[in-house]
Amino acid sequence: MIKIGTSGFSYPEWRGPFYPEKLPQPRMLDYYAKHFSAVEINSTYYHIPPARNMAAMARRAEGRLEFAVKAHQDMTHTRDKYADALPPFREALAPLREAGVLGCTLVQFPFAFKAMPGNVDFLRRVAADLAPDPVVVEFRHRSWTTDETFGLLGELGVAYCSVDEPRLPNLPPPVVRATAPMAYVRFHGRNRQKWWTHAEAWERYDYLYSEAELREWAPRIRALALRCPSTPPTPHPQPPSPVAAGPKFLTFDREPRSLPCPATRPLLACGASRPHRPVSSFGFRRSVMPVKGFPKQVTLRDRTVVTLRPMVQEDKGELLAFFRRLPPEDRQFLKDDVTRADIIEAWARDLNYDRVLPILAEHEGRIVGDATLHRQAYGWMRHVGEIRVVTDAYFRRRGLASAMGREIFYLALQVGLDKMVAEMAADQVAAIKVFQKLGFQQEARLVNHIADLQGRKHDLVILTTDIPALMQKMQETFLRAAGSVDD
């Protein structure tokens, strides 16, 4: 499950851009909880509140938010008063813990905290002292970005906090690693000019992400979501703006110019959940086909950008035109005569995403691909889905069929399917190769089992793949690619 939130929530500057102009401060958390599913409490870094304050926040959130609470500075920065700060800090978390809404403690170490034996020992101490509460560690120095660190965190059961921040010397690169049952991503912004030189601390995080910049994180966040039972991202503090957000925790640092909804849209497109809706956790069985996260853009091998989205009734005209543009040989083995307007009209009229979910690819206003996931809601094959993919001839060998196939896999995983089947004529050699690259293997070949439009008989090839195993392979590929990011 992916949860999105901001670093803090009680900012006067957000009245107007986010909160209603006259919203009283005590009602901000309630309003916030209608738009986000997590919140990072950053004020605890400066002052350890009494437990009653945390209890009040838990009551106002009414179970709609998970709280990530930042460790006090005496536990991470000064450290000579660590023993004094630990008991009241843990006591302050008790109401959140008891209410079941304590997502984690965020332990953010300073830039001066480098990877060396003494600091490794201190890290072990912190992990032990905060257990059994979930713990996330953010390092500000690049020396910690090593396999040894990730192995240590895995041993301690502590989550590594991935960060997006300026690419400056000795700052951690945007590496993602799953070292615990949850993951955490913080979006600090990319304000190089103000990172080290600023009059006010918030200036460091004064940055508004573009959609393109956030989309860079989509495959990384998706990979973390597949690897971890829970994954959040978090942005950081600035003249606070509600745009800080991220996976099981995704958080954004606040800054007055940024707005929560536009900035988080690309993250929602990769699977992040909105509050007050059924959790869209990968592998969780649901009776309703999930279609949130669309539309989304995909860049093909030649840098062409296409948009993927579910079919709606209004698409019938353009979809008919798409099928009629296909060469006759491409329509030979389709199960319906897709050149007939009444067939496409029936598809549009009877749309039922629970049984058939058509995902369309669109480029410059034209449909250039159609991928469908077919499944049975009941019966002995309810765990099996069938995939069908058709693409415009002009978009062959550019990666469109593979991209659409991957989207179908993610949808199949979300609804709890275990197996995927693809059927095609043995003559469709290129299509078979595409599916084999996606992880399918031939299970059977039925001789003279199908007939083309001219009545000629052909062998039917049945390909299958195990979805959880395939997703594991794809996840490892994503993590290798995301984890190799370097300066």
N, C-alpha and C positions, 0 to 999 in steps of 0.2 A: 504494500500500500504506500502511496506517495502522498505526503501531506505538505501543504504550503503555508508559510506564515511570514511574519516580518519580525525584525529585531526591535521589540518594543511596540507599543500601540497607543500610548497616551501622549500624543503630540498636538499642541494647539495649531501647528502649521497644517495639519491634515484637515482642519475644518475648512470646508469649501471644496478642495480637491477630492476628499474622500468622505469625511464625516459631514453630516448636515451642519450648516453654519452655526446654529444655536444649540447643538447637542451638548448637554452638560457633561463634564469630564467623567462623572461616575457611570454614565451610560455608554461610554466609548467601547468598553470591552464587550458588552452585549451586542452592540452594532457590528463590531469587528468580527465577532463569532458567526455572524450571518454570511460573511464573505470568505473567511479563511478557516482552515482546520487545525492550525497549530500557531503557537506564538512563542517567541523567544523572550524571556524576561532578562533584560540586560542590566536593569538597575541594581540587581543583587551583586554585581561586580563592585559597586561603589558603597553599598550599604546593605547589611543583612537585615531584612525586615522581620518583625515579629510574626509568629506563626499565624496570628489572627488575620494579618493582611493577605497572606496566601489563601487562607480559608475563604476570605471574602471574594477573592478572584475566582476561586473554584466554584463558589455559589453563583456568581454572576455569569460564568461561562456555561453553567448548567450541563456539563458533560459534553459540550460541543467542541471543545478544544483540548489538544494535548499541549502541555507546557514543557518547554526546554528552559532550564534555569541555569544562568551563567554563574560559575563559581566566583566567590569573592576574591578580590585582588590579593589579599593576604595569603590566599591558598595557591596563587600562581605567579605573582609578580614580586612582592616583597618577601614572602615566605618565612621570614623570621618569626612571624606571629601565626604561622599555620596552625599550630596546636590549639591556639586560642580561638581561631576563626572556625575550625571544623565543627565543633559541637553545636554552636548556635545556627550554623548554616544548615546542618542536617535536620535540626529541630524545625527550622523554618519550612523545610520541604514536607514535613509530616502531613499537613492537610491535603496536599496534592497527591502524596503517596497513598493516603487512606481513601481518597476519592477515586483512585485509579486513573488519574489524568497526568501523572508525572511521566513525561516522555523520556527525559534524560537530564543529567547534569552536564553542561558544556564547560569543559576545562580548557581555557584558552591561555596558552603560554606566550610570553613575550618574545620578541626577536632575539633578545640576548640569551634566551634559553636554548642552547645548542645541544646537539647530540654528543654526549660524553658520559662516561661511566657514572659520575655522581648524579647527573640529571636522570639517567635511566633508573637509578635506584629510587630517586624521588618519584618518578612516574609510577613505579611499582607500588610505592607507599600510598599515593593518591588513589590508585585503582582499588587497592585493598580497603582503604578507609571509607570510600564511597559505596562499596558493594553492600548489598546486592542491587542497588539502584543502577539503571543503565548509565553508562558513562561514555561521553564523546570527547575526544581530545583534538584540539586544533593547535598545530605548530605554526609559528610564524617564521621559522628559519629553515632554509632548504636542506640543511644537513640531516634533517629527520626523514627526508624523502628517499628512503632506502628499503630494500627487501628485508633487512634486519629489523627495521622499525615495524614494518607491517607484520612480520612474524611475531615480534614481541607483543604487539597489540592483540593479535589473534590469540596468543597464549593467555593474555590477561582478560580477554573477552571485552576489550574496549574498542569502540568504533572510531575509525579514522575520519576526521572532518576534512572533506575535500573543499577546496576554495577556488573562487574565481576572483582574481585581483590583478593589479598591474604586473606586467612581466618585467620586474626589476631584479637586479642582482641579489642573489641569496634569499629571495622570497620563494616560497614553494610554488612549483608549477601546477597547472590544473590536472593533477593526477587523481583518479578515482580508485579506491580499493575497498573491498568489503572485508572487514576484519572482525565483525561481530554480527549478531542477528539483525542489527539495524545499521543504517548508514546516515550520513549527515552531509549536506552541502551548504556552504555559505557563499552568497553573492555579495562581495564587498565593493564592486564597481571597479573601473579601470582608470581612475583619476591619477595618472602618473605625476602630474605637476604638484598635486597637493598631498601625495602619500607621505613624504618625509618632511615637507615644509608647509606648515599651516598655522594660522593664528588660533583656530578653534578645532577641537578634535573631530567634529562632525564634517569638516571640510574634506577630510580624507575620503569620505564615503559619498561625497556629492557627485553623483553620477547617475545618468538615466540610460539603462540598457536599451539597445535596439532589438527588434524582433530577431534579426539575423544573429546577433550575439547570443541571445538566449537559445536559439535553435541549435547552436554549436553543442549545447549540452544535452540535447535530446537523446542521442544514442548512449551517452554515458549514464544519464539518469535511468534510462530504460534498462541498461545492463545492471545497474545497482538494484533496481526494483525486482529484476528477475533473480538476483543473487540473494537478496535479503528479504526476510518476512516483512520487514518494514523499512522504509527509507525516507527521511525528510531533508530539505535544504533550507538554509537560512541566510538572509542578507545582513548587512551591518549598519551601524548608527551614523546618521548625518542629520542636518537640520531636518530631521526625520521626515521620511516619506514612506508611505505604506507599500513601497514596491519590493521590499525585501522579501524574498520567498524562496522555497526550495524543497527537495525530496526527503527516506521516511521523514527526514526533516529537510525541507528546502527553505532557506530563509534569506531575505534580502535586507540589506542595510537601508535604513530609512533616509529619505532626502526629500525636501519639500516639492521638488519638481516632478517626482515620479508618482505614478498612479498605480494602484494594485492590479486592476483588471487587465489593461493592455499588456503590462509587463509579464504577467503570469500566463497569458494566453498560450504562448509557445510551450510552456511547461505542461499546461493542461493538455495540450495536444499530444504530449508523449505519455500520457497516462495518469497525470496527477489528479487527485480527487478533490472535488469541491465539497464544502461542508453540507451536511444534511442530505446527502444522497447515499445510496448503497455504495459501500466501499468497492472500488474497482481493483482489487488485489489480484495479481496474476495467480492463476491456479485455483481461484475460488469459484465453486459452482454456483451459477445463478440461472434462473429460468428465463430471464430476459436478456436478449442479445445486447451487449453494450455497444453504443455507437458514439460515445463522447470522445473528444480528442480530434474530431474532424471539423473543418477541412485541415489537411496538413500538406506541406509542400515537400517534394522529393527531388533531389538533384541527380540526374542521370549521368552516365559515364562521360558524355560529351558536354556536360555542364548545362544541358537543357533542364529547366525546372517545370515539373508538372504538379498539379494539385490532385490529391486523393480525397474522396468524400463518398459517403453513402448515396445511393440512388434515391431520388424522390420522384413523385408522380410527374412533375413538370419536365422531367428528363426524357420522356417517351419519344418526342420528336427528334431530338439530337441523337438519342441512342439508336433509333431506327436508321438515321442517316449514317451513323458509325458502322453498323452492321452491313448496310448496303454498299459501303465503300470497300469492304473487305473483298479480296480476290476470291473468285468462286472456289478455288482449291482450299481456302481457309474455312469455308463454310461447309465443306463436304461432310465433316464428321460432327457438326454441332447437333445437339439432340432436338432442336426446334428449328423450324424455318424462320430464321430471324429477319428475313426480308419482308415478312408479312406484317402490315401495320396492326392487324388485330391481335397478333401474338404479343407484340411489344405493349399494346394497349392493355392486354390482360395482365402482363407482368406489373405494369404501373398501378393498375386498379387493385391488384391483390397483394401488394407489398406486405410482407410479414417478416420482419427482421429476425424473429425467433426461429424461422424455418430456413429462409434464404436471405442472406445479407449480400447485396451487390455493392461492391466498391468500384467507383468509376474513377478513371484518370482523365484529367482535363488539361488541355494546353491551348492557350489563346482562344478560349471560348468553345473549343471543340472537344468532344469525347474521343479519346485515343486509346482507351483500354477499359476492359470490364473483367473484374475478378469477383467470383461469388463463393461464399461459404454456405454449403447445404448441410443441414443437420436435422435429426429427428428429436422432438421434445420428449418422446416416450418410446418404450420398446427396447428390444435387446441390442439395438445398434445406436442407442442414444449417446454413447461415448465416442462415436465415430463421426467425422465430418468429411464431406467431399469438397474438393477444391476444383474450380474451373477458371481458366484464365484465357482471355482473348485480347490481343493487342493489335493496333494499327500496324500495317506492314512497314510504314515509314519509321516506326519506333522499335523495330526488331534489332537485336544485337546492341541495344543501348542501355540495357539493364532495367527496362520498365517491367517486364514480366517477373523478374526476380524480386523487384521492389514490391510489386503488388502481392506476390506470393508470400513475402515476409509479413505484410500487413494482415493477410488472412491467417497466418500462423498465430500472430499475437491475439487476434480476436478469438481464435479457437482455444487458445490457452486460457483466456479470460473467462470463457464459459465452461471450462472444465473438461474439454474434449481430450481424449488420450491418444487418438489415432486419426490420421488423415489419409484419404484415398484420392487418387487421381486416375481417371480412365481415359485412354486415347488409342487411336489406331496405331498399329505398329509402323505404319508408313510415316507417321509424324515424328521423324527422327530428331529434328531440331527441338521440338517441344519436349520430347522425352529427356533430352540432354539438359534442358533448363531445369526440369523437375529433379533430375539426378543431382544437379549442382545444389539444389535446395535441400538435399538429404533424402530424397525418395529412392526406394529400391523396388525392383520388379518382383512382384509376388506371383503373378500368373500371366499366362498368355493363352487366350482362348481362340482357337483356330476358326476362321471364317465366321466369327461371332457377330459382326456388324456389317451393314451394307451402306454404301455411299448413296448420293442422290441419284446416280445412274443405275443403282441396283447391284453394283459390283461388290463382292464379299471381301472382307479384310479381317485380319486378326486383331483382337482387342487385347491391349496390354494394360494390366492393372498394377499400379504403383502405390506403395504405402510408405508411411513414415510414422515413427513413434514421437508424438509431440513433446513430451517432457524431455526425452533424450536429445531431440533436435534443438530445443530451446537451450538446453545446457551447453551444447556445442556453440550455438550462436552467442550465448552469454559470454562464454570464454573468449570468443573472438572479439566481442565488443570490449571486454575488459582489457584484453591485450592491446587493442588499438587505442582505447582511451588512456590506459596506463602508460603508454609509450610517449605521451605528449611531453615535449621538452622544450627548453628555450632554443 
